[in-house]
Amino acid sequence: MERSVFHIRLQNFEIQAERILDASLRTRPIAVISSHHQNGTIIALSTEAKAEGLCQGMKVSLARKISHSALLMPYNSTLYARMHHYVTRIVTNYSPLVEPTVLGQYYLDMSGMEAIHHSKTQAGYHISNDIHGKAGLDGQIGISANKLVSHIATTVTPEKIHKINTGDEPKFLAPLTAEVLPTVQEQSVQRLVRFLHLKEVQHIQTIVANEAASLVLFRKYHVKLAMEAWGKDTSMVTPPAQKDHIVEQTILKQDSNDEVLLRAVTKHLAEQIAFRLRYKQQVARSITVAVHYTDGYKFNKTGSAAQNDNYTVSALCLDLLQRANRRRNRIRAVVVDATDTKPIANQLMLFRDTGVKDQSLASAVDTVRTKYGFGIIQSASHLNIVR
């Protein structure tokens, strides 16, 4: 059976949500900001605000100088989360396999649904009209045989429904900028792509077609980059209930690049991850620390922890933070994501093990936190930043 994956992107999700809540904003220039502090930044903005010279990532202090008529609205996470969840419930009526990602974006596995919806394009229009009718939101839908190409379709095409037939993926990707491929965002690959002036995907396709040359240039990224350049992706649409991951995140009250503060925040998130892993009696074979900058850029690094005590998980996360934070820009949020979890198998040691003390301490702290709440016991470093 031929695979069919839909990617739904509700453009300017935050702006659309605000305008649904308050109809008087529909013609006004508005921008959603991280905070009203002068170092806050614009997260999303309307076309009217763009016409006045504002742009995503711009400092609030500069935005106020450029435009006096634009309304700067604080980030309403509760509203956006509820709207996102509501749309998830709407699209679940069309497929049992729905994967919500970031706000306003969803993957649907529509394989084998042609008998119900007659055609993939018609199904796309049904879904789009249903979202607009029930939630009042507009967007684009990309249709292809995999998640990668469908996602790129909604990124680069303004059409309401855009379908890429199976086998046409390389032709569709060829004229697009190289940056649409996820692997090109890797720092070493990005540097090489810019140095070689590989501006379009077709230039990368030419290089990866020569496997020997591509291996020399891209090394460990060759296989992944080659698959992306030809529009191949084997990842499955995974509903949230089937994802074995634990996520903790902190949005800073004020954008900052203070290393002491960032390490304290990351350590606190790591302790929450470790606490939840111990509660499930699991370890995470993959832990990712992602830093989100005020100008919209995001970098992340991934490692593995063999144990689930606070010391092991915190040490790994702090190391990943140091490797991921490669810029001098202020940071808005830090996210720690533990995936690929498995049951922990504790093996008795023949000789004295120093790690036993860490596990005993963690067990004692967990008993108190389980009874009175996680925040009842906090590290001194985290207490200093929340005062």
Secondary structure as a PSIPRED ss2 file (coil, helix, strand):
# PSIPRED VFORMAT (PSIPRED V4.0)

   1 M C   1.000  0.000  0.000
   2 E C   1.000  0.000  0.000
   3 R C   1.000  0.000  0.000
   4 S C   1.000  0.000  0.000
   5 V E   0.000  0.000  1.000
   6 F E   0.000  0.000  1.000
   7 H E   0.000  0.000  1.000
   8 I E   0.000  0.000  1.000
   9 R E   0.000  0.000  1.000
  10 L C   1.000  0.000  0.000
  11 Q C   1.000  0.000  0.000
  12 N C   1.000  0.000  0.000
  13 F H   0.000  1.000  0.000
  14 E H   0.000  1.000  0.000
  15 I H   0.000  1.000  0.000
  16 Q H   0.000  1.000  0.000
  17 A H   0.000  1.000  0.000
  18 E H   0.000  1.000  0.000
  19 R H   0.000  1.000  0.000
  20 I H   0.000  1.000  0.000
  21 L H   0.000  1.000  0.000
  22 D C   1.000  0.000  0.000
  23 A H   0.000  1.000  0.000
  24 S H   0.000  1.000  0.000
  25 L H   0.000  1.000  0.000
  26 R C   1.000  0.000  0.000
  27 T C   1.000  0.000  0.000
  28 R C   1.000  0.000  0.000
  29 P C   1.000  0.000  0.000
  30 I E   0.000  0.000  1.000
  31 A E   0.000  0.000  1.000
  32 V E   0.000  0.000  1.000
  33 I E   0.000  0.000  1.000
  34 S C   1.000  0.000  0.000
  35 S C   1.000  0.000  0.000
  36 H C   1.000  0.000  0.000
  37 H C   1.000  0.000  0.000
  38 Q C   1.000  0.000  0.000
  39 N C   1.000  0.000  0.000
  40 G C   1.000  0.000  0.000
  41 T E   0.000  0.000  1.000
  42 I E   0.000  0.000  1.000
  43 I E   0.000  0.000  1.000
  44 A E   0.000  0.000  1.000
  45 L E   0.000  0.000  1.000
  46 S C   1.000  0.000  0.000
  47 T H   0.000  1.000  0.000
  48 E H   0.000  1.000  0.000
  49 A H   0.000  1.000  0.000
  50 K H   0.000  1.000  0.000
  51 A H   0.000  1.000  0.000
  52 E C   1.000  0.000  0.000
  53 G C   1.000  0.000  0.000
  54 L C   1.000  0.000  0.000
  55 C C   1.000  0.000  0.000
  56 Q C   1.000  0.000  0.000
  57 G C   1.000  0.000  0.000
  58 M C   1.000  0.000  0.000
  59 K E   0.000  0.000  1.000
  60 V H   0.000  1.000  0.000
  61 S H   0.000  1.000  0.000
  62 L H   0.000  1.000  0.000
  63 A H   0.000  1.000  0.000
  64 R H   0.000  1.000  0.000
  65 K H   0.000  1.000  0.000
  66 I H   0.000  1.000  0.000
  67 S C   1.000  0.000  0.000
  68 H C   1.000  0.000  0.000
  69 S C   1.000  0.000  0.000
  70 A C   1.000  0.000  0.000
  71 L E   0.000  0.000  1.000
  72 L E   0.000  0.000  1.000
  73 M E   0.000  0.000  1.000
  74 P E   0.000  0.000  1.000
  75 Y C   1.000  0.000  0.000
  76 N C   1.000  0.000  0.000
  77 S H   0.000  1.000  0.000
  78 T H   0.000  1.000  0.000
  79 L H   0.000  1.000  0.000
  80 Y H   0.000  1.000  0.000
  81 A H   0.000  1.000  0.000
  82 R H   0.000  1.000  0.000
  83 M H   0.000  1.000  0.000
  84 H H   0.000  1.000  0.000
  85 H H   0.000  1.000  0.000
  86 Y H   0.000  1.000  0.000
  87 V H   0.000  1.000  0.000
  88 T H   0.000  1.000  0.000
  89 R H   0.000  1.000  0.000
  90 I H   0.000  1.000  0.000
  91 V H   0.000  1.000  0.000
  92 T C   1.000  0.000  0.000
  93 N C   1.000  0.000  0.000
  94 Y C   1.000  0.000  0.000
  95 S C   1.000  0.000  0.000
  96 P C   1.000  0.000  0.000
  97 L C   1.000  0.000  0.000
  98 V E   0.000  0.000  1.000
  99 E E   0.000  0.000  1.000
 100 P E   0.000  0.000  1.000
 101 T C   1.000  0.000  0.000
 102 V C   1.000  0.000  0.000
 103 L C   1.000  0.000  0.000
 104 G C   1.000  0.000  0.000
 105 Q E   0.000  0.000  1.000
 106 Y E   0.000  0.000  1.000
 107 Y E   0.000  0.000  1.000
 108 L E   0.000  0.000  1.000
 109 D E   0.000  0.000  1.000
 110 M C   1.000  0.000  0.000
 111 S C   1.000  0.000  0.000
 112 G C   1.000  0.000  0.000
 113 M C   1.000  0.000  0.000
 114 E H   0.000  1.000  0.000
 115 A H   0.000  1.000  0.000
 116 I H   0.000  1.000  0.000
 117 H H   0.000  1.000  0.000
 118 H C   1.000  0.000  0.000
 119 S C   1.000  0.000  0.000
 120 K H   0.000  1.000  0.000
 121 T H   0.000  1.000  0.000
 122 Q H   0.000  1.000  0.000
 123 A H   0.000  1.000  0.000
 124 G H   0.000  1.000  0.000
 125 Y H   0.000  1.000  0.000
 126 H H   0.000  1.000  0.000
 127 I H   0.000  1.000  0.000
 128 S H   0.000  1.000  0.000
 129 N H   0.000  1.000  0.000
 130 D H   0.000  1.000  0.000
 131 I H   0.000  1.000  0.000
 132 H H   0.000  1.000  0.000
 133 G H   0.000  1.000  0.000
 134 K H   0.000  1.000  0.000
 135 A H   0.000  1.000  0.000
 136 G C   1.000  0.000  0.000
 137 L C   1.000  0.000  0.000
 138 D C   1.000  0.000  0.000
 139 G C   1.000  0.000  0.000
 140 Q E   0.000  0.000  1.000
 141 I E   0.000  0.000  1.000
 142 G E   0.000  0.000  1.000
 143 I E   0.000  0.000  1.000
 144 S E   0.000  0.000  1.000
 145 A C   1.000  0.000  0.000
 146 N C   1.000  0.000  0.000
 147 K H   0.000  1.000  0.000
 148 L H   0.000  1.000  0.000
 149 V H   0.000  1.000  0.000
 150 S H   0.000  1.000  0.000
 151 H H   0.000  1.000  0.000
 152 I H   0.000  1.000  0.000
 153 A H   0.000  1.000  0.000
 154 T H   0.000  1.000  0.000
 155 T H   0.000  1.000  0.000
 156 V H   0.000  1.000  0.000
 157 T C   1.000  0.000  0.000
 158 P C   1.000  0.000  0.000
 159 E C   1.000  0.000  0.000
 160 K C   1.000  0.000  0.000
 161 I E   0.000  0.000  1.000
 162 H E   0.000  0.000  1.000
 163 K E   0.000  0.000  1.000
 164 I C   1.000  0.000  0.000
 165 N C   1.000  0.000  0.000
 166 T C   1.000  0.000  0.000
 167 G C   1.000  0.000  0.000
 168 D C   1.000  0.000  0.000
 169 E H   0.000  1.000  0.000
 170 P H   0.000  1.000  0.000
 171 K H   0.000  1.000  0.000
 172 F H   0.000  1.000  0.000
 173 L H   0.000  1.000  0.000
 174 A C   1.000  0.000  0.000
 175 P C   1.000  0.000  0.000
 176 L C   1.000  0.000  0.000
 177 T E   0.000  0.000  1.000
 178 A H   0.000  1.000  0.000
 179 E H   0.000  1.000  0.000
 180 V H   0.000  1.000  0.000
 181 L C   1.000  0.000  0.000
 182 P H   0.000  1.000  0.000
 183 T H   0.000  1.000  0.000
 184 V H   0.000  1.000  0.000
 185 Q H   0.000  1.000  0.000
 186 E C   1.000  0.000  0.000
 187 Q H   0.000  1.000  0.000
 188 S H   0.000  1.000  0.000
 189 V H   0.000  1.000  0.000
 190 Q H   0.000  1.000  0.000
 191 R H   0.000  1.000  0.000
 192 L H   0.000  1.000  0.000
 193 V H   0.000  1.000  0.000
 194 R H   0.000  1.000  0.000
 195 F H   0.000  1.000  0.000
 196 L C   1.000  0.000  0.000
 197 H C   1.000  0.000  0.000
 198 L C   1.000  0.000  0.000
 199 K C   1.000  0.000  0.000
 200 E E   0.000  0.000  1.000
 201 V H   0.000  1.000  0.000
 202 Q H   0.000  1.000  0.000
 203 H H   0.000  1.000  0.000
 204 I H   0.000  1.000  0.000
 205 Q H   0.000  1.000  0.000
 206 T H   0.000  1.000  0.000
 207 I H   0.000  1.000  0.000
 208 V H   0.000  1.000  0.000
 209 A C   1.000  0.000  0.000
 210 N C   1.000  0.000  0.000
 211 E H   0.000  1.000  0.000
 212 A H   0.000  1.000  0.000
 213 A H   0.000  1.000  0.000
 214 S H   0.000  1.000  0.000
 215 L H   0.000  1.000  0.000
 216 V H   0.000  1.000  0.000
 217 L H   0.000  1.000  0.000
 218 F H   0.000  1.000  0.000
 219 R H   0.000  1.000  0.000
 220 K H   0.000  1.000  0.000
 221 Y H   0.000  1.000  0.000
 222 H H   0.000  1.000  0.000
 223 V H   0.000  1.000  0.000
 224 K H   0.000  1.000  0.000
 225 L H   0.000  1.000  0.000
 226 A H   0.000  1.000  0.000
 227 M H   0.000  1.000  0.000
 228 E H   0.000  1.000  0.000
 229 A H   0.000  1.000  0.000
 230 W C   1.000  0.000  0.000
 231 G C   1.000  0.000  0.000
 232 K C   1.000  0.000  0.000
 233 D C   1.000  0.000  0.000
 234 T C   1.000  0.000  0.000
 235 S C   1.000  0.000  0.000
 236 M C   1.000  0.000  0.000
 237 V C   1.000  0.000  0.000
 238 T C   1.000  0.000  0.000
 239 P C   1.000  0.000  0.000
 240 P H   0.000  1.000  0.000
 241 A H   0.000  1.000  0.000
 242 Q H   0.000  1.000  0.000
 243 K C   1.000  0.000  0.000
 244 D C   1.000  0.000  0.000
 245 H C   1.000  0.000  0.000
 246 I E   0.000  0.000  1.000
 247 V E   0.000  0.000  1.000
 248 E E   0.000  0.000  1.000
 249 Q E   0.000  0.000  1.000
 250 T E   0.000  0.000  1.000
 251 I E   0.000  0.000  1.000
 252 L E   0.000  0.000  1.000
 253 K E   0.000  0.000  1.000
 254 Q E   0.000  0.000  1.000
 255 D E   0.000  0.000  1.000
 256 S E   0.000  0.000  1.000
 257 N C   1.000  0.000  0.000
 258 D C   1.000  0.000  0.000
 259 E H   0.000  1.000  0.000
 260 V H   0.000  1.000  0.000
 261 L H   0.000  1.000  0.000
 262 L H   0.000  1.000  0.000
 263 R H   0.000  1.000  0.000
 264 A H   0.000  1.000  0.000
 265 V H   0.000  1.000  0.000
 266 T H   0.000  1.000  0.000
 267 K H   0.000  1.000  0.000
 268 H H   0.000  1.000  0.000
 269 L H   0.000  1.000  0.000
 270 A H   0.000  1.000  0.000
 271 E H   0.000  1.000  0.000
 272 Q H   0.000  1.000  0.000
 273 I H   0.000  1.000  0.000
 274 A H   0.000  1.000  0.000
 275 F H   0.000  1.000  0.000
 276 R H   0.000  1.000  0.000
 277 L H   0.000  1.000  0.000
 278 R H   0.000  1.000  0.000
 279 Y H   0.000  1.000  0.000
 280 K H   0.000  1.000  0.000
 281 Q C   1.000  0.000  0.000
 282 Q E   0.000  0.000  1.000
 283 V E   0.000  0.000  1.000
 284 A E   0.000  0.000  1.000
 285 R E   0.000  0.000  1.000
 286 S E   0.000  0.000  1.000
 287 I E   0.000  0.000  1.000
 288 T E   0.000  0.000  1.000
 289 V E   0.000  0.000  1.000
 290 A E   0.000  0.000  1.000
 291 V E   0.000  0.000  1.000
 292 H E   0.000  0.000  1.000
 293 Y E   0.000  0.000  1.000
 294 T C   1.000  0.000  0.000
 295 D C   1.000  0.000  0.000
 296 G C   1.000  0.000  0.000
 297 Y C   1.000  0.000  0.000
 298 K E   0.000  0.000  1.000
 299 F E   0.000  0.000  1.000
 300 N E   0.000  0.000  1.000
 301 K E   0.000  0.000  1.000
 302 T E   0.000  0.000  1.000
 303 G E   0.000  0.000  1.000
 304 S C   1.000  0.000  0.000
 305 A C   1.000  0.000  0.000
 306 A C   1.000  0.000  0.000
 307 Q C   1.000  0.000  0.000
 308 N C   1.000  0.000  0.000
 309 D C   1.000  0.000  0.000
 310 N H   0.000  1.000  0.000
 311 Y H   0.000  1.000  0.000
 312 T H   0.000  1.000  0.000
 313 V H   0.000  1.000  0.000
 314 S H   0.000  1.000  0.000
 315 A H   0.000  1.000  0.000
 316 L H   0.000  1.000  0.000
 317 C H   0.000  1.000  0.000
 318 L H   0.000  1.000  0.000
 319 D H   0.000  1.000  0.000
 320 L H   0.000  1.000  0.000
 321 L H   0.000  1.000  0.000
 322 Q H   0.000  1.000  0.000
 323 R H   0.000  1.000  0.000
 324 A H   0.000  1.000  0.000
 325 N C   1.000  0.000  0.000
 326 R C   1.000  0.000  0.000
 327 R C   1.000  0.000  0.000
 328 R C   1.000  0.000  0.000
 329 N C   1.000  0.000  0.000
 330 R C   1.000  0.000  0.000
 331 I E   0.000  0.000  1.000
 332 R E   0.000  0.000  1.000
 333 A E   0.000  0.000  1.000
 334 V E   0.000  0.000  1.000
 335 V E   0.000  0.000  1.000
 336 V E   0.000  0.000  1.000
 337 D E   0.000  0.000  1.000
 338 A E   0.000  0.000  1.000
 339 T E   0.000  0.000  1.000
 340 D E   0.000  0.000  1.000
 341 T E   0.000  0.000  1.000
 342 K E   0.000  0.000  1.000
 343 P E   0.000  0.000  1.000
 344 I C   1.000  0.000  0.000
 345 A C   1.000  0.000  0.000
 346 N C   1.000  0.000  0.000
 347 Q C   1.000  0.000  0.000
 348 L C   1.000  0.000  0.000
 349 M C   1.000  0.000  0.000
 350 L C   1.000  0.000  0.000
 351 F C   1.000  0.000  0.000
 352 R C   1.000  0.000  0.000
 353 D C   1.000  0.000  0.000
 354 T C   1.000  0.000  0.000
 355 G H   0.000  1.000  0.000
 356 V H   0.000  1.000  0.000
 357 K H   0.000  1.000  0.000
 358 D H   0.000  1.000  0.000
 359 Q H   0.000  1.000  0.000
 360 S H   0.000  1.000  0.000
 361 L H   0.000  1.000  0.000
 362 A H   0.000  1.000  0.000
 363 S H   0.000  1.000  0.000
 364 A H   0.000  1.000  0.000
 365 V H   0.000  1.000  0.000
 366 D H   0.000  1.000  0.000
 367 T H   0.000  1.000  0.000
 368 V H   0.000  1.000  0.000
 369 R H   0.000  1.000  0.000
 370 T H   0.000  1.000  0.000
 371 K H   0.000  1.000  0.000
 372 Y H   0.000  1.000  0.000
 373 G C   1.000  0.000  0.000
 374 F H   0.000  1.000  0.000
 375 G H   0.000  1.000  0.000
 376 I H   0.000  1.000  0.000
 377 I C   1.000  0.000  0.000
 378 Q C   1.000  0.000  0.000
 379 S C   1.000  0.000  0.000
 380 A H   0.000  1.000  0.000
 381 S H   0.000  1.000  0.000
 382 H H   0.000  1.000  0.000
 383 L H   0.000  1.000  0.000
 384 N H   0.000  1.000  0.000
 385 I H   0.000  1.000  0.000
 386 V H   0.000  1.000  0.000
 387 R C   1.000  0.000  0.000
